[in-house]
């Protein structure tokens, strides 16, 4: 917890990654210059991952070639959250993340979980964990949180900060009620004239004595 370690004296300005779309770009029609050269300009999303590049080139005679390559987007310290799709109000949740050190040197810092009200931008929950790791290593951190019945939807922000580095991601985290509405149906058939008495008690939930 926060009391178990000291936060570094100097922290870098927090760099928060929000654009995590899965497709970096798609250009369906491009033309080369007179020498057959083409130039592409695009901005990668902020996911730290390996990007695959695919291209299909053809000439006027429909002779074609396939182009493939990879691009690695990384930072010297990266946070990779592992969030659930949602939580329920009675859950005792553990929210985890992986911190990866590619800086080539030992690092230490503080990992922080913040739950933010998206309507007011107020931080409603915060927890910190110190970390320390050697170069080219990764370390898991986890945070405990128990939602209440009043919780609906939060922005879940996980960051790692230290001297001369920072990284973080944020995602929406829905908080669902602990109860599910159930609809019961009862088929009724009346095939001839007359009076039909129907017992509707079976449509209601059985109460424990």
PLY file of the C-alpha trace (Angstrom):
ply
format ascii 1.0
element vertex 209
property float x
property float y
property float z
element edge 208
property int vertex1
property int vertex2
end_header
0.00 0.00 0.00
0.97 3.63 -0.06
2.44 3.52 3.46
4.81 0.67 2.52
7.13 2.75 0.34
8.16 6.28 -0.40
7.26 8.05 -3.61
10.25 9.30 -5.62
11.12 12.93 -4.96
10.74 13.91 -8.61
8.08 12.62 -10.97
7.71 13.17 -14.67
4.64 14.87 -16.07
1.99 12.17 -16.29
1.53 10.82 -19.80
-1.88 9.22 -20.10
-2.75 7.05 -23.10
-6.39 7.24 -24.17
-6.51 6.56 -27.92
-6.42 2.74 -27.93
-8.20 2.00 -31.20
-7.19 -1.25 -32.89
-6.70 0.09 -36.44
-3.99 2.69 -36.93
-4.95 3.67 -40.50
-6.65 2.39 -43.63
-5.93 3.97 -47.02
-7.97 2.10 -49.66
-6.57 3.96 -52.68
-3.09 5.44 -53.08
-1.14 6.35 -56.20
2.64 6.33 -56.70
4.71 9.03 -58.35
6.33 8.67 -61.80
9.14 6.57 -60.30
6.82 4.19 -58.46
7.43 5.64 -55.00
4.74 6.28 -52.41
4.86 8.05 -49.04
2.54 7.34 -46.10
1.94 9.65 -43.17
-0.13 8.56 -40.17
-0.27 8.78 -36.39
-0.21 5.57 -34.40
-2.79 5.06 -31.65
-1.38 5.11 -28.15
-1.44 1.36 -27.50
1.97 -0.10 -26.62
2.02 -3.14 -28.85
3.26 -4.60 -32.13
1.52 -3.20 -35.20
1.17 -5.20 -38.41
1.46 -3.40 -41.74
-0.19 -4.88 -44.83
-0.22 -3.45 -48.34
-1.49 -4.61 -51.73
0.14 -3.03 -54.78
-0.85 -3.56 -58.41
-0.21 -2.00 -61.83
-2.48 -1.35 -64.82
-2.07 -4.97 -65.96
-3.24 -6.14 -62.50
0.11 -7.61 -61.63
0.26 -7.40 -57.86
2.46 -7.83 -54.80
1.78 -8.13 -51.08
3.74 -6.00 -48.59
4.06 -6.96 -44.93
6.01 -5.49 -42.03
5.84 -4.86 -38.27
6.20 -1.75 -36.16
6.72 -1.91 -32.39
5.36 0.95 -30.27
6.84 1.03 -26.79
7.99 3.26 -23.96
10.77 2.71 -21.49
8.14 2.02 -18.82
4.71 0.74 -19.86
1.49 0.00 -17.97
-0.74 -2.76 -19.34
-4.04 -2.91 -17.38
-6.06 -6.11 -17.15
-9.56 -4.85 -16.40
-12.81 -6.81 -16.11
-15.61 -5.91 -18.53
-17.74 -4.86 -15.56
-18.14 -5.24 -11.79
-21.23 -5.92 -9.69
-22.09 -3.99 -6.57
-21.45 -6.97 -4.25
-18.09 -7.94 -5.78
-14.80 -7.93 -3.93
-12.69 -7.08 -6.93
-8.98 -7.24 -7.62
-7.96 -4.95 -10.48
-4.54 -5.84 -11.84
-1.99 -4.40 -14.25
1.44 -5.30 -15.60
4.32 -2.83 -15.47
7.04 -3.45 -18.06
10.54 -1.99 -17.85
12.31 -1.66 -21.21
14.50 1.28 -20.16
17.72 -0.74 -19.88
18.19 0.28 -16.23
16.64 -0.50 -12.84
13.62 1.63 -11.97
11.38 2.33 -9.01
8.18 4.27 -8.71
4.55 4.21 -7.70
1.62 2.53 -9.43
-1.71 4.23 -8.85
-5.33 3.22 -9.42
-7.94 5.97 -9.62
-11.69 5.63 -10.16
-13.17 8.84 -11.54
-16.75 10.02 -11.81
-17.13 10.78 -15.55
-19.76 13.46 -14.88
-17.76 15.53 -12.41
-14.14 14.34 -12.99
-13.91 13.79 -9.23
-11.65 11.00 -7.98
-13.88 8.75 -5.85
-11.30 6.04 -5.09
-7.50 5.99 -5.12
-4.92 3.42 -4.14
-1.13 3.30 -4.58
1.44 0.51 -4.72
5.24 1.00 -4.89
7.25 -1.04 -7.38
10.93 -1.71 -8.01
12.37 -3.82 -10.81
15.53 -4.53 -12.72
16.02 -3.77 -16.40
14.02 -5.76 -18.97
11.69 -7.13 -16.31
7.96 -6.89 -15.70
6.02 -6.79 -12.46
2.35 -7.31 -11.65
0.50 -4.93 -9.36
-3.03 -5.37 -8.04
-5.55 -3.14 -6.30
-8.51 -4.16 -4.16
-11.87 -2.47 -4.59
-15.40 -3.27 -3.42
-18.12 -1.32 -5.26
-21.31 -0.16 -3.57
-24.90 -0.04 -4.73
-24.51 3.69 -5.49
-21.73 3.09 -8.05
-22.82 3.17 -11.70
-20.00 3.96 -14.11
-16.41 5.03 -13.52
-13.33 5.90 -15.49
-10.63 3.48 -14.31
-7.19 5.07 -14.58
-4.00 3.10 -13.85
-0.67 4.92 -13.94
2.98 4.30 -13.13
5.19 7.27 -12.28
8.74 7.74 -11.16
11.83 9.81 -11.82
11.91 10.84 -15.50
9.11 8.47 -16.60
5.36 8.06 -16.50
2.76 6.01 -18.31
-0.91 5.22 -17.89
-4.15 4.03 -19.45
-7.78 4.70 -18.69
-10.94 2.82 -19.59
-14.61 2.91 -18.65
-15.57 0.45 -15.91
-19.34 -0.16 -15.53
-20.70 -1.09 -12.10
-23.82 -3.22 -12.50
-26.42 -3.90 -9.78
-26.26 -7.14 -7.86
-29.78 -8.07 -8.94
-31.03 -9.04 -12.38
-34.58 -8.40 -13.56
-36.23 -11.68 -14.58
-39.29 -11.90 -16.83
-41.52 -14.95 -16.42
-44.03 -15.96 -19.08
-46.96 -18.34 -18.86
-48.69 -19.69 -22.00
-52.51 -19.83 -21.84
-54.66 -21.72 -24.37
-58.44 -21.27 -24.70
-59.76 -23.51 -27.50
-63.49 -23.59 -26.72
-66.14 -21.29 -25.22
-66.28 -21.21 -21.45
-64.57 -19.90 -18.36
-60.95 -20.70 -17.67
-59.46 -20.15 -14.23
-55.75 -19.36 -14.26
-53.40 -19.57 -11.28
-50.83 -16.77 -11.66
-48.84 -17.67 -8.54
-46.31 -19.52 -10.64
-45.30 -16.20 -12.22
-44.01 -14.84 -8.94
-40.74 -15.68 -7.26
-40.90 -18.26 -4.50
-40.32 -16.65 -1.11
-38.28 -18.47 1.48
-40.05 -19.01 4.79
0 1
1 2
2 3
3 4
4 5
5 6
6 7
7 8
8 9
9 10
10 11
11 12
12 13
13 14
14 15
15 16
16 17
17 18
18 19
19 20
20 21
21 22
22 23
23 24
24 25
25 26
26 27
27 28
28 29
29 30
30 31
31 32
32 33
33 34
34 35
35 36
36 37
37 38
38 39
39 40
40 41
41 42
42 43
43 44
44 45
45 46
46 47
47 48
48 49
49 50
50 51
51 52
52 53
53 54
54 55
55 56
56 57
57 58
58 59
59 60
60 61
61 62
62 63
63 64
64 65
65 66
66 67
67 68
68 69
69 70
70 71
71 72
72 73
73 74
74 75
75 76
76 77
77 78
78 79
79 80
80 81
81 82
82 83
83 84
84 85
85 86
86 87
87 88
88 89
89 90
90 91
91 92
92 93
93 94
94 95
95 96
96 97
97 98
98 99
99 100
100 101
101 102
102 103
103 104
104 105
105 106
106 107
107 108
108 109
109 110
110 111
111 112
112 113
113 114
114 115
115 116
116 117
117 118
118 119
119 120
120 121
121 122
122 123
123 124
124 125
125 126
126 127
127 128
128 129
129 130
130 131
131 132
132 133
133 134
134 135
135 136
136 137
137 138
138 139
139 140
140 141
141 142
142 143
143 144
144 145
145 146
146 147
147 148
148 149
149 150
150 151
151 152
152 153
153 154
154 155
155 156
156 157
157 158
158 159
159 160
160 161
161 162
162 163
163 164
164 165
165 166
166 167
167 168
168 169
169 170
170 171
171 172
172 173
173 174
174 175
175 176
176 177
177 178
178 179
179 180
180 181
181 182
182 183
183 184
184 185
185 186
186 187
187 188
188 189
189 190
190 191
191 192
192 193
193 194
194 195
195 196
196 197
197 198
198 199
199 200
200 201
201 202
202 203
203 204
204 205
205 206
206 207
207 208
